[in-house]
Amino acid sequence: MPFLRFSTILALVLGSPAFAGSSLFQQKGFIQNEQGEQCWYHQEVVEGSHYFYDGVTANIGVLSLDDQTCMKASELGQTVNKMMINNVISRWYSRSDANFQTRESELFPTSLLQKRGQCIQSKKYPAIGIVVDYEESRESIVRVRHGMSAQGCTQ
C-alpha cells in the first residue's frame, strides 16, 4: 500500500503543469546547431503521458524540428547538438540558478522509475532532474521528448 500512495503523490507532482515546466515550454523557436545555424522547432505538451514512466503519468514536451536535417551529426557525433538542445530545454525547468549539466558527457543514464531516455541533473538542486529522449533519423535529431524527473538523476 505505501507504493500506491507514493505513486499517487508522484503522479500528482509530475502531472502538475506548474511543477513540470509545461506551462513555460516555448511553442515555437529555434536552437542553434553545431554550425551556428538556426534550427526551428515547434512543440506540444502531452498531458498524462506514460512515455518515461510505467504506472505514473506526467506532462511531457515533444519538441519537433521543422527541418529534419538541421541537427545532423558531424565528426563529433551529436555531442554539440545535444548540448545546445539541452541548454534550451533546461531553461523551462526550475530556476535560472539550477545550473543543469547539459553536456552529453554529463548526462545520467536514468532517474527514479524512468524507463527510457537520459537525465539532465541540476548541479545546485540534487532533487531536480529533467528526463530527455532524442529521436534520430538518418543521423539527425528530429524530435526530443522531455519532462521532469521523479527526483534527481541516478547512475
OpenMM code with the backbone's topology and positions (N, CA, C; nanometers):
from openmm import Vec3, app, unit

residues = "MET PRO PHE LEU ARG PHE SER THR ILE LEU ALA LEU VAL LEU GLY SER PRO ALA PHE ALA GLY SER SER LEU PHE GLN GLN LYS GLY PHE ILE GLN ASN GLU GLN GLY GLU GLN CYS TRP TYR HIS GLN GLU VAL VAL GLU GLY SER HIS TYR PHE TYR ASP GLY VAL THR ALA ASN ILE GLY VAL LEU SER LEU ASP ASP GLN THR CYS MET LYS ALA SER GLU LEU GLY GLN THR VAL ASN LYS MET MET ILE ASN ASN VAL ILE SER ARG TRP TYR SER ARG SER ASP ALA ASN PHE GLN THR ARG GLU SER GLU LEU PHE PRO THR SER LEU LEU GLN LYS ARG GLY GLN CYS ILE GLN SER LYS LYS TYR PRO ALA ILE GLY ILE VAL VAL ASP TYR GLU GLU SER ARG GLU SER ILE VAL ARG VAL ARG HIS GLY MET SER ALA GLN GLY CYS THR GLN".split()
positions = [
    Vec3(0.0795, -0.1203, 0.0000),
    Vec3(0.0000, 0.0000, 0.0000),
    Vec3(0.0843, 0.1276, 0.0000),
    Vec3(0.2043, 0.1289, 0.0670),
    Vec3(0.2854, 0.2507, 0.0640),
    Vec3(0.3259, 0.2907, -0.0776),
    Vec3(0.3562, 0.1926, -0.1648),
    Vec3(0.3937, 0.2262, -0.3022),
    Vec3(0.2784, 0.2929, -0.3747),
    Vec3(0.1559, 0.2460, -0.3492),
    Vec3(0.0388, 0.3054, -0.4131),
    Vec3(0.0276, 0.4528, -0.3732),
    Vec3(0.0469, 0.4836, -0.2451),
    Vec3(0.0407, 0.6225, -0.2001),
    Vec3(0.1539, 0.7035, -0.2639),
    Vec3(0.2748, 0.6456, -0.2676),
    Vec3(0.3896, 0.7136, -0.3263),
    Vec3(0.3652, 0.7420, -0.4738),
    Vec3(0.3147, 0.6422, -0.5485),
    Vec3(0.2923, 0.6625, -0.6917),
    Vec3(0.1801, 0.7623, -0.7172),
    Vec3(0.0812, 0.7687, -0.6299),
    Vec3(-0.0261, 0.8673, -0.6438),
    Vec3(0.0286, 1.0076, -0.6230),
    Vec3(0.1099, 1.0256, -0.5192),
    Vec3(0.1708, 1.1559, -0.4931),
    Vec3(0.2628, 1.1946, -0.6084),
    Vec3(0.3425, 1.0982, -0.6546),
    Vec3(0.4346, 1.1233, -0.7644),
    Vec3(0.3589, 1.1647, -0.8905),
    Vec3(0.2479, 1.0986, -0.9200),
    Vec3(0.1678, 1.1329, -1.0375),
    Vec3(0.1120, 1.2748, -1.0259),
    Vec3(0.0713, 1.3137, -0.9068),
    Vec3(0.0202, 1.4492, -0.8880),
    Vec3(0.1297, 1.5529, -0.9093),
    Vec3(0.2494, 1.5240, -0.8592),
    Vec3(0.3608, 1.6175, -0.8736),
    Vec3(0.4067, 1.6261, -1.0186),
    Vec3(0.4307, 1.5109, -1.0823),
    Vec3(0.4793, 1.5100, -1.2200),
    Vec3(0.3744, 1.5603, -1.3184),
    Vec3(0.2489, 1.5419, -1.2861),
    Vec3(0.1417, 1.5837, -1.3759),
    Vec3(0.1019, 1.7286, -1.3604),
    Vec3(0.1558, 1.7939, -1.2612),
    Vec3(0.1222, 1.9338, -1.2366),
    Vec3(0.1903, 2.0239, -1.3385),
    Vec3(0.1152, 2.0992, -1.4169),
    Vec3(0.1761, 2.1867, -1.5162),
    Vec3(0.2734, 2.2875, -1.4561),
    Vec3(0.2452, 2.3374, -1.3382),
    Vec3(0.3345, 2.4360, -1.2773),
    Vec3(0.4681, 2.3731, -1.2393),
    Vec3(0.4665, 2.2513, -1.1878),
    Vec3(0.5897, 2.1866, -1.1447),
    Vec3(0.6674, 2.1312, -1.2633),
    Vec3(0.5980, 2.0729, -1.3566),
    Vec3(0.6643, 2.0070, -1.4682),
    Vec3(0.7241, 2.1039, -1.5690),
    Vec3(0.6946, 2.2314, -1.5574),
    Vec3(0.7501, 2.3281, -1.6501),
    Vec3(0.6718, 2.3399, -1.7792),
    Vec3(0.5679, 2.2583, -1.7969),
    Vec3(0.4966, 2.2558, -1.9244),
    Vec3(0.4296, 2.3893, -1.9573),
    Vec3(0.3966, 2.4678, -1.8561),
    Vec3(0.3367, 2.5990, -1.8841),
    Vec3(0.4409, 2.6967, -1.9388),
    Vec3(0.5687, 2.6632, -1.9222),
    Vec3(0.6761, 2.7503, -1.9690),
    Vec3(0.7357, 2.7064, -2.1030),
    Vec3(0.6957, 2.5907, -2.1527),
    Vec3(0.7514, 2.5414, -2.2786),
    Vec3(0.7227, 2.6407, -2.3908),
    Vec3(0.8247, 2.6768, -2.4637),
    Vec3(0.8077, 2.7676, -2.5764),
    Vec3(0.7525, 2.6877, -2.6939),
    Vec3(0.6384, 2.7281, -2.7477),
    Vec3(0.5731, 2.6518, -2.8538),
    Vec3(0.6494, 2.6545, -2.9851),
    Vec3(0.7147, 2.7653, -3.0152),
    Vec3(0.7938, 2.7772, -3.1383),
    Vec3(0.9211, 2.8526, -3.1064),
    Vec3(1.0263, 2.8189, -3.1778),
    Vec3(1.1522, 2.8877, -3.1571),
    Vec3(1.2608, 2.8210, -3.2391),
    Vec3(1.3855, 2.8542, -3.2066),
    Vec3(1.4966, 2.7894, -3.2757),
    Vec3(1.6074, 2.7558, -3.1770),
    Vec3(1.6866, 2.6583, -3.2154),
    Vec3(1.8040, 2.6161, -3.1409),
    Vec3(1.9187, 2.6159, -3.2398),
    Vec3(2.0305, 2.6747, -3.2029),
    Vec3(2.1450, 2.6726, -3.2938),
    Vec3(2.2084, 2.5343, -3.2951),
    Vec3(2.2484, 2.4907, -3.4146),
    Vec3(2.3178, 2.3627, -3.4254),
    Vec3(2.4683, 2.3855, -3.4155),
    Vec3(2.5445, 2.2800, -3.4341),
    Vec3(2.6899, 2.2858, -3.4213),
    Vec3(2.7539, 2.3875, -3.5151),
    Vec3(2.6941, 2.4087, -3.6322),
    Vec3(2.7471, 2.5043, -3.7301),
    Vec3(2.6981, 2.6469, -3.7065),
    Vec3(2.6154, 2.6678, -3.6035),
    Vec3(2.5638, 2.8014, -3.5743),
    Vec3(2.4379, 2.8363, -3.6514),
    Vec3(2.3825, 2.7403, -3.7237),
    Vec3(2.2587, 2.7637, -3.7995),
    Vec3(2.1384, 2.7546, -3.7056),
    Vec3(2.0334, 2.8295, -3.7379),
    Vec3(1.9107, 2.8259, -3.6591),
    Vec3(1.8251, 2.7086, -3.7041),
    Vec3(1.7995, 2.6170, -3.6117),
    Vec3(1.7116, 2.5027, -3.6377),
    Vec3(1.5776, 2.5322, -3.5703),
    Vec3(1.4772, 2.5616, -3.6519),
    Vec3(1.3461, 2.5985, -3.5998),
    Vec3(1.2695, 2.4755, -3.5542),
    Vec3(1.1912, 2.4929, -3.4479),
    Vec3(1.1122, 2.3832, -3.3933),
    Vec3(0.9729, 2.4316, -3.3570),
    Vec3(0.8837, 2.3355, -3.3408),
    Vec3(0.7535, 2.3590, -3.2799),
    Vec3(0.7392, 2.2547, -3.1692),
    Vec3(0.6539, 2.2836, -3.0734),
    Vec3(0.6470, 2.1979, -2.9569),
    Vec3(0.5050, 2.1852, -2.9065),
    Vec3(0.4742, 2.0678, -2.8571),
    Vec3(0.3440, 2.0455, -2.7965),
    Vec3(0.3621, 1.9820, -2.6593),
    Vec3(0.2627, 1.9984, -2.5746),
    Vec3(0.2614, 1.9358, -2.4427),
    Vec3(0.1686, 1.8158, -2.4494),
    Vec3(0.2180, 1.7029, -2.4034),
    Vec3(0.1356, 1.5820, -2.3942),
    Vec3(0.1051, 1.5622, -2.2459),
    Vec3(-0.0203, 1.5777, -2.2101),
    Vec3(-0.0603, 1.5627, -2.0701),
    Vec3(-0.0887, 1.4167, -2.0382),
    Vec3(-0.0532, 1.3755, -1.9183),
    Vec3(-0.0823, 1.2394, -1.8726),
    Vec3(-0.0087, 1.1314, -1.9502),
    Vec3(0.1130, 1.1587, -1.9907),
    Vec3(0.1902, 1.0633, -2.0708),
    Vec3(0.2553, 0.9543, -1.9842),
    Vec3(0.2670, 0.8354, -2.0404),
    Vec3(0.3402, 0.7243, -1.9780),
    Vec3(0.4740, 0.7026, -2.0490),
    Vec3(0.5174, 0.7958, -2.1318),
    Vec3(0.6363, 0.7761, -2.2152),
    Vec3(0.7612, 0.7450, -2.1323),
    Vec3(0.7846, 0.8189, -2.0252),
    Vec3(0.9056, 0.7989, -1.9450),
    Vec3(0.8855, 0.7051, -1.8264),
    Vec3(0.7616, 0.6867, -1.7815),
    Vec3(0.7346, 0.6115, -1.6591),
    Vec3(0.6227, 0.5102, -1.6797),
    Vec3(0.6387, 0.3918, -1.6198),
    Vec3(0.5304, 0.2930, -1.6144),
    Vec3(0.4478, 0.3200, -1.4899),
    Vec3(0.3178, 0.3200, -1.5036),
    Vec3(0.2303, 0.3326, -1.3883),
    Vec3(0.2167, 0.4733, -1.3327),
    Vec3(0.2916, 0.5682, -1.3852),
    Vec3(0.2837, 0.7068, -1.3394),
    Vec3(0.2701, 0.7954, -1.4628),
    Vec3(0.1752, 0.8875, -1.4577),
    Vec3(0.1595, 0.9789, -1.5708),
    Vec3(0.2322, 1.1096, -1.5423),
    Vec3(0.2759, 1.1742, -1.6476),
    Vec3(0.3455, 1.3017, -1.6351),
    Vec3(0.3222, 1.3837, -1.7612),
    Vec3(0.3238, 1.5141, -1.7463),
    Vec3(0.3178, 1.6015, -1.8625),
    Vec3(0.4573, 1.6082, -1.9230),
    Vec3(0.4652, 1.5915, -2.0537),
    Vec3(0.5948, 1.5989, -2.1207),
    Vec3(0.5861, 1.6946, -2.2394),
    Vec3(0.7006, 1.7433, -2.2811),
    Vec3(0.7081, 1.8244, -2.4015),
    Vec3(0.7616, 1.7397, -2.5155),
    Vec3(0.7083, 1.7624, -2.6345),
    Vec3(0.7585, 1.6967, -2.7552),
    Vec3(0.8016, 1.8078, -2.8501),
    Vec3(0.9323, 1.8236, -2.8627),
    Vec3(0.9920, 1.9264, -2.9459),
    Vec3(1.0275, 1.8626, -3.0800),
    Vec3(0.9681, 1.9111, -3.1886),
    Vec3(0.9920, 1.8556, -3.3226),
    Vec3(1.0606, 1.9598, -3.4092),
    Vec3(1.1696, 1.9212, -3.4707),
    Vec3(1.2440, 2.0131, -3.5571),
    Vec3(1.1756, 2.0231, -3.6927),
    Vec3(1.1585, 2.1450, -3.7417),
    Vec3(1.0902, 2.1672, -3.8689),
    Vec3(1.1720, 2.1142, -3.9866),
    Vec3(1.3029, 2.1374, -3.9857),
    Vec3(1.3927, 2.0830, -4.0880),
    Vec3(1.4614, 1.9620, -4.0261),
    Vec3(1.4234, 1.8458, -4.0693),
    Vec3(1.4711, 1.7235, -4.0054),
    Vec3(1.6161, 1.6889, -4.0376),
    Vec3(1.6847, 1.7746, -4.1116),
    Vec3(1.8271, 1.7521, -4.1367),
    Vec3(1.9141, 1.8579, -4.0690),
    Vec3(1.8527, 1.9517, -3.9998),
    Vec3(1.9270, 2.0638, -3.9404),
    Vec3(2.0208, 2.0190, -3.8277),
    Vec3(1.9810, 1.9198, -3.7483),
    Vec3(2.0639, 1.8712, -3.6371),
    Vec3(2.1396, 1.7453, -3.6781),
    Vec3(2.2068, 1.7536, -3.7925),
    Vec3(2.2828, 1.6417, -3.8488),
    Vec3(2.4095, 1.6169, -3.7668),
    Vec3(2.4429, 1.4904, -3.7504),
    Vec3(2.5650, 1.4524, -3.6787),
    Vec3(2.6880, 1.4942, -3.7587),
    Vec3(2.7943, 1.5286, -3.6871),
    Vec3(2.9209, 1.5648, -3.7507),
    Vec3(3.0264, 1.4630, -3.7071),
    Vec3(3.1533, 1.4979, -3.7285),
    Vec3(3.2595, 1.4070, -3.6852),
    Vec3(3.2601, 1.3906, -3.5331),
    Vec3(3.2002, 1.4833, -3.4617),
    Vec3(3.1867, 1.4727, -3.3155),
    Vec3(3.0580, 1.4010, -3.2757),
    Vec3(2.9858, 1.3506, -3.3723),
    Vec3(2.8570, 1.2879, -3.3437),
    Vec3(2.7539, 1.3947, -3.3129),
    Vec3(2.6714, 1.3709, -3.2111),
    Vec3(2.5663, 1.4659, -3.1730),
    Vec3(2.6018, 1.5441, -3.0470),
    Vec3(2.7275, 1.5385, -3.0054),
    Vec3(2.7700, 1.5992, -2.8793),
    Vec3(2.7282, 1.7454, -2.8660),
    Vec3(2.7637, 1.8283, -2.9617),
    Vec3(2.7335, 1.9717, -2.9538),
    Vec3(2.5842, 1.9968, -2.9719),
    Vec3(2.5216, 1.9286, -3.0672),
    Vec3(2.3788, 1.9492, -3.0911),
    Vec3(2.2958, 1.9141, -2.9671),
    Vec3(2.3291, 1.8039, -2.9008),
    Vec3(2.2548, 1.7662, -2.7800),
    Vec3(2.2730, 1.8702, -2.6706),
    Vec3(2.3940, 1.9211, -2.6549),
    Vec3(2.4174, 2.0234, -2.5531),
    Vec3(2.3347, 2.1490, -2.5837),
    Vec3(2.3306, 2.1900, -2.7103),
    Vec3(2.2538, 2.3090, -2.7473),
    Vec3(2.1047, 2.2885, -2.7202),
    Vec3(2.0539, 2.1703, -2.7524),
    Vec3(1.9135, 2.1372, -2.7244),
    Vec3(1.8899, 2.1381, -2.5740),
    Vec3(1.9786, 2.0730, -2.4986),
    Vec3(1.9636, 2.0648, -2.3529),
    Vec3(1.9679, 2.2024, -2.2875),
    Vec3(2.0520, 2.2927, -2.3408),
    Vec3(2.0588, 2.4286, -2.2868),
    Vec3(1.9247, 2.4995, -2.2989),
    Vec3(1.8572, 2.4812, -2.4116),
    Vec3(1.7266, 2.5447, -2.4323),
    Vec3(1.6202, 2.4790, -2.3453),
    Vec3(1.6152, 2.3470, -2.3469),
    Vec3(1.5135, 2.2744, -2.2689),
    Vec3(1.5270, 2.3046, -2.1204),
    Vec3(1.6470, 2.3085, -2.0698),
    Vec3(1.6669, 2.3247, -1.9245),
    Vec3(1.6186, 2.4608, -1.8732),
    Vec3(1.6054, 2.5587, -1.9599),
    Vec3(1.5529, 2.6900, -1.9179),
    Vec3(1.4074, 2.6828, -1.8728),
    Vec3(1.3360, 2.5819, -1.9190),
    Vec3(1.1932, 2.5710, -1.8890),
    Vec3(1.1669, 2.4984, -1.7573),
    Vec3(1.2708, 2.4536, -1.6901),
    Vec3(1.2560, 2.3776, -1.5665),
    Vec3(1.3288, 2.4492, -1.4530),
    Vec3(1.2688, 2.4487, -1.3349),
    Vec3(1.3298, 2.5024, -1.2138),
    Vec3(1.3592, 2.6512, -1.2258),
    Vec3(1.4608, 2.6956, -1.1562),
    Vec3(1.5001, 2.8359, -1.1541),
    Vec3(1.6203, 2.8578, -1.2443),
    Vec3(1.6496, 2.9821, -1.2705),
    Vec3(1.7627, 3.0139, -1.3575),
    Vec3(1.8964, 2.9761, -1.2944),
    Vec3(1.9002, 2.9609, -1.1619),
    Vec3(2.0260, 2.9252, -1.0959),
    Vec3(2.0466, 2.7742, -1.0812),
    Vec3(1.9616, 2.6942, -1.1423),
    Vec3(1.9698, 2.5480, -1.1265),
    Vec3(2.0986, 2.4888, -1.1826),
    Vec3(2.1581, 2.5553, -1.2811),
    Vec3(2.2866, 2.5125, -1.3359),
    Vec3(2.2837, 2.3648, -1.3782),
    Vec3(2.2034, 2.3344, -1.4798),
    Vec3(2.1907, 2.1963, -1.5272),
    Vec3(2.3162, 2.1515, -1.6014),
    Vec3(2.3491, 2.0250, -1.5873),
    Vec3(2.4637, 1.9638, -1.6544),
    Vec3(2.4175, 1.9201, -1.7936),
    Vec3(2.4385, 2.0050, -1.8932),
    Vec3(2.3777, 1.9837, -2.0248),
    Vec3(2.4685, 1.9176, -2.1279),
    Vec3(2.5961, 1.9012, -2.0967),
    Vec3(2.6854, 1.8349, -2.1928),
    Vec3(2.6507, 1.6874, -2.2020),
    Vec3(2.6679, 1.6302, -2.3191),
    Vec3(2.6361, 1.4887, -2.3388),
    Vec3(2.7124, 1.4000, -2.2403),
    Vec3(2.8368, 1.4341, -2.2123),
    Vec3(2.9184, 1.3547, -2.1198),
    Vec3(2.8709, 1.3652, -1.9747),
    Vec3(2.7885, 1.4653, -1.9436),
    Vec3(2.7387, 1.4861, -1.8075),
    Vec3(2.6014, 1.4231, -1.7839),
    Vec3(2.5369, 1.3735, -1.8894),
    Vec3(2.4034, 1.3166, -1.8744),
    Vec3(2.4091, 1.1877, -1.7932),
    Vec3(2.3083, 1.1675, -1.7122),
    Vec3(2.2969, 1.0453, -1.6328),
    Vec3(2.2131, 0.9442, -1.7109),
    Vec3(2.2343, 0.8166, -1.6865),
    Vec3(2.1596, 0.7154, -1.7618),
    Vec3(2.0125, 0.7025, -1.7221),
    Vec3(1.9752, 0.7485, -1.6013),
    Vec3(1.8373, 0.7270, -1.5586),
    Vec3(1.8034, 0.8118, -1.4359),
    Vec3(1.6790, 0.7956, -1.3900),
    Vec3(1.6313, 0.8535, -1.2641),
    Vec3(1.5253, 0.7579, -1.2089),
    Vec3(1.4733, 0.7869, -1.0910),
    Vec3(1.3751, 0.7010, -1.0262),
    Vec3(1.2573, 0.6710, -1.1199),
    Vec3(1.2267, 0.5431, -1.1395),
    Vec3(1.1135, 0.4941, -1.2189),
    Vec3(1.1247, 0.5195, -1.3698),
    Vec3(1.2299, 0.5816, -1.4153),
    Vec3(1.2450, 0.6152, -1.5581),
    Vec3(1.2698, 0.4882, -1.6393),
    Vec3(1.1991, 0.4740, -1.7526),
    Vec3(1.2152, 0.3542, -1.8348),
    Vec3(1.2876, 0.3783, -1.9669),
    Vec3(1.3081, 0.5030, -2.0067),
    Vec3(1.3816, 0.5315, -2.1314),
    Vec3(1.4412, 0.6712, -2.1260),
    Vec3(1.5368, 0.6931, -2.2140),
    Vec3(1.6000, 0.8232, -2.2237),
    Vec3(1.7147, 0.8399, -2.1258),
    Vec3(1.7564, 0.9649, -2.1096),
    Vec3(1.8648, 1.0014, -2.0194),
    Vec3(1.8145, 1.1091, -1.9244),
    Vec3(1.9013, 1.1543, -1.8345),
    Vec3(1.8590, 1.2507, -1.7335),
    Vec3(1.9609, 1.3645, -1.7234),
    Vec3(1.9111, 1.4880, -1.7250),
    Vec3(1.9927, 1.6078, -1.7097),
    Vec3(1.9801, 1.6521, -1.5637),
    Vec3(2.0903, 1.6539, -1.4905),
    Vec3(2.0891, 1.6841, -1.3469),
    Vec3(2.1203, 1.8309, -1.3196),
    Vec3(2.0502, 1.8882, -1.2217),
    Vec3(2.0828, 2.0214, -1.1719),
    Vec3(2.2025, 2.0100, -1.0782),
    Vec3(2.3022, 2.0970, -1.0959),
    Vec3(2.4178, 2.0970, -1.0061),
    Vec3(2.3807, 2.1559, -0.8701),
    Vec3(2.2916, 2.2528, -0.8685),
    Vec3(2.2564, 2.3218, -0.7439),
    Vec3(2.1502, 2.2479, -0.6638),
    Vec3(2.0532, 2.1877, -0.7315),
    Vec3(1.9416, 2.1219, -0.6633),
    Vec3(1.9463, 1.9716, -0.6911),
    Vec3(1.9993, 1.8922, -0.5989),
    Vec3(2.0171, 1.7483, -0.6217),
    Vec3(1.8871, 1.6718, -0.6510),
    Vec3(1.7750, 1.7231, -0.6067),
    Vec3(1.6480, 1.6531, -0.6275),
    Vec3(1.5819, 1.6882, -0.7608),
    Vec3(1.6447, 1.7740, -0.8413),
    Vec3(1.5821, 1.8177, -0.9661),
    Vec3(1.6591, 1.7661, -1.0867),
    Vec3(1.5866, 1.6974, -1.1731),
    Vec3(1.6426, 1.6488, -1.2979),
    Vec3(1.5396, 1.6598, -1.4086),
    Vec3(1.5870, 1.6491, -1.5308),
    Vec3(1.5000, 1.6530, -1.6487),
    Vec3(1.5238, 1.5253, -1.7275),
    Vec3(1.4174, 1.4518, -1.7571),
    Vec3(1.4312, 1.3335, -1.8417),
    Vec3(1.4216, 1.3778, -1.9871),
    Vec3(1.5043, 1.3183, -2.0711),
    Vec3(1.5121, 1.3607, -2.2107),
    Vec3(1.5390, 1.2386, -2.2985),
    Vec3(1.4751, 1.2346, -2.4137),
    Vec3(1.4956, 1.1249, -2.5081),
    Vec3(1.5000, 1.1838, -2.6488),
    Vec3(1.6105, 1.1581, -2.7182),
    Vec3(1.6330, 1.2125, -2.8529),
    Vec3(1.5933, 1.1087, -2.9567),
    Vec3(1.5148, 1.1511, -3.0538),
    Vec3(1.4764, 1.0630, -3.1646),
    Vec3(1.5557, 1.1057, -3.2879),
    Vec3(1.6258, 1.0103, -3.3469),
    Vec3(1.7083, 1.0400, -3.4636),
    Vec3(1.6563, 0.9671, -3.5869),
    Vec3(1.6801, 1.0300, -3.7005),
    Vec3(1.6500, 0.9707, -3.8302),
    Vec3(1.7607, 1.0121, -3.9264),
    Vec3(1.8210, 0.9166, -3.9907),
    Vec3(1.9305, 0.9439, -4.0855),
    Vec3(2.0395, 1.0306, -4.0223),
    Vec3(2.0826, 0.9926, -3.9041),
    Vec3(2.1909, 1.0595, -3.8312),
    Vec3(2.1617, 1.2058, -3.7962),
    Vec3(2.0348, 1.2399, -3.7830),
    Vec3(1.9954, 1.3747, -3.7466),
    Vec3(1.8887, 1.3674, -3.6370),
    Vec3(1.9009, 1.4535, -3.5359),
    Vec3(1.7974, 1.4596, -3.4320),
    Vec3(1.6748, 1.5268, -3.4925),
    Vec3(1.5612, 1.4594, -3.4844),
    Vec3(1.4378, 1.5127, -3.5439),
    Vec3(1.3330, 1.5481, -3.4383),
    Vec3(1.3434, 1.4882, -3.3195),
    Vec3(1.2423, 1.5095, -3.2155),
    Vec3(1.3070, 1.4846, -3.0798),
    Vec3(1.2625, 1.5597, -2.9804),
    Vec3(1.3118, 1.5414, -2.8441),
    Vec3(1.1925, 1.5436, -2.7499),
    Vec3(1.1807, 1.4385, -2.6700),
    Vec3(1.0781, 1.4342, -2.5655),
    Vec3(1.1469, 1.4671, -2.4334),
    Vec3(1.0803, 1.5460, -2.3495),
    Vec3(1.1408, 1.5855, -2.2231),
    Vec3(1.0345, 1.6066, -2.1156),
    Vec3(1.0736, 1.5860, -1.9919),
    Vec3(0.9832, 1.6052, -1.8802),
    Vec3(1.0609, 1.6111, -1.7499),
    Vec3(0.9903, 1.6349, -1.6425),
    Vec3(1.0521, 1.6437, -1.5103),
    Vec3(1.0823, 1.5039, -1.4596),
    Vec3(1.1999, 1.4851, -1.3996),
    Vec3(1.2312, 1.3557, -1.3403),
    Vec3(1.1584, 1.3425, -1.2055),
    Vec3(1.1401, 1.2187, -1.1613),
    Vec3(1.0707, 1.1936, -1.0338),
    Vec3(1.1528, 1.2439, -0.9164),
    Vec3(1.2815, 1.2440, -0.9300),
    Vec3(1.3745, 1.3018, -0.8318),
    Vec3(1.5036, 1.3259, -0.9086),
    Vec3(1.6135, 1.3479, -0.8408),
    Vec3(1.7384, 1.3699, -0.9112),
    Vec3(1.7797, 1.2495, -0.9940),
    Vec3(1.8749, 1.2709, -1.0820),
    Vec3(1.9237, 1.1655, -1.1714),
    Vec3(2.0085, 1.0646, -1.0941),
    Vec3(2.0184, 0.9433, -1.1489),
    Vec3(2.0961, 0.8372, -1.0838),
    Vec3(2.1826, 0.7650, -1.1868),
    Vec3(2.2861, 0.7016, -1.1365),
    Vec3(2.3732, 0.6211, -1.2214),
    Vec3(2.3059, 0.4900, -1.2475),
] * unit.nanometer
topology = app.Topology()
chain = topology.addChain("A")
for resn in residues:
    res = topology.addResidue(resn, chain)
    for name in ("N", "CA", "C"):
        topology.addAtom(name, app.Element.getBySymbol(name[0]), res)
